Amino acid sequence: MSDRWTPLQQLLDAGVSQGVFTAAVALAGLGGKLRWEGAAGFLSQDSGAAPATLDTVFDLASLTKPLATALALMVLADRGQLNLATPLGEVLPAAWLPPDKRPLTLRSLLTHRAGLPAWRPFYAQVLTAPAPARPALLERLVAATPLSHAPDTVTVYSDLGFMLLKAVVESLSGQNLDQFCREEIYRPLGLKTLGFIPLPKPAQTVPATENRKPKTENRIYAATEPGLIPGRPGAGAVHDENAWAAGGVAGHAGLFGPGREVFHLVACLYRAYGGEPIGPLTPAAVRLWLTVPPGADRALGFDTPGGDPAQRSAGRYFSPRSVGHLGFTGASFWLDLDSGQMVVLLTNRVHLGRDDKARIAAFRPRFHEAASRALGFNQPY
């Protein structure tokens, strides 16, 4: 390994020793080509836990939004089945979609400007329903939730919007989100593992996420205490409570995958953005989806660096024309559309406690800046 990559491995090892996470995999590349990859730590803090490897499969949390739901909608739009101005009322049943949600456009939902609240503890209600009814219950609960703002007035990052967008994918395609992404996007791109639980022949193991116990036994689950659902596995099941209650497939969370496949998917997006058709990814569609629409501060399902350069999770060396996303479990990816630099960082930071966000918040920009320097970029924006 070249000396210029040594700091990246050292940072991963330090993240383990400093209690940021117990397991991590990271990859860095340029122009769609992989230049470095590394792994550190163990799948849990338990004695005798297996080491993390480059094949370890991570809970990708909110990376589901851009890398599953948004891409599914992009493919459907490219096939002429919808457009960004399509209102929900044209694609979802009026039987459960109330009047205030029918005018919401796909553009407003994808850019988090639909007026929906950020989060609601729907899992408490979902878990009381019969198991067969749970997968479709999230979107109906979202539909019944009052808007918190007038549409297209403010940006509020919202899980709820992507719960509705899952229903859009399924209504238009006739397939569930998992099946559509697997058959129409991932497998055509050569991605054999990326997907929702249960994973296909998971030879790899999955790092543990949160490991918390109910404070009292035999009590009704308290909706204000995420992470305490009795019986929820600490590994191999989606960490997000709403997605887990709905069966593991949701528009906002539920995706699992190894770092190499996440990197490959992001690299395919970069190559398509540059003009190379790749499987279901056409240059025109990818350019549209990775461009921030007028009046928005996010691309379509993808985040942008934004904010104070000194506080960006992507660090100071990714240009404003970058796209990416963060996941609550400690996953992230960033792609600079100008320079072609890209970094994937997957961790299980919630295994050591979901409330400690400061450590991963400090680690991310340090790691990304080290990766940028190793790739040859050291001029701040």
Buried (B, 14 or more C-beta within 10 A) or exposed (E): EEEBBEBBBEBBBBBBEEEBBBBBBBBBBBBBEBBBBBBBBBBBBEEEBBEBBBBBBBBBBBBBBBBBBBBBBBBBBBBEBBEBEBBBBEBBEEEBBEEEBBEBBBBBBBBBBBBBBEBBBBBBBBBEEEEEEBBBBBBBBBBEBEBEBEBBEEBBEBBBBBBBBBBBBBBBBEBBBBBBBBEBBBBBBEBBBBBBBEBEEEEBBBBBBBBBEBEEEEEEBEEEEBBBBEEBBBBBBBBBBBBBBBBBBBBBBBBBBBBBBBBBBBBBBBBBBBEBEBBBBBBEBBBBBBBBBEEBBBBBBBBBBBEEBEEBBBBBBBBBBBBBBBBBBBBBBBBBBEBBBBBBBBBBBBBBBBEEEEBBBEBBBBBBBBBBBBBEBEEEB
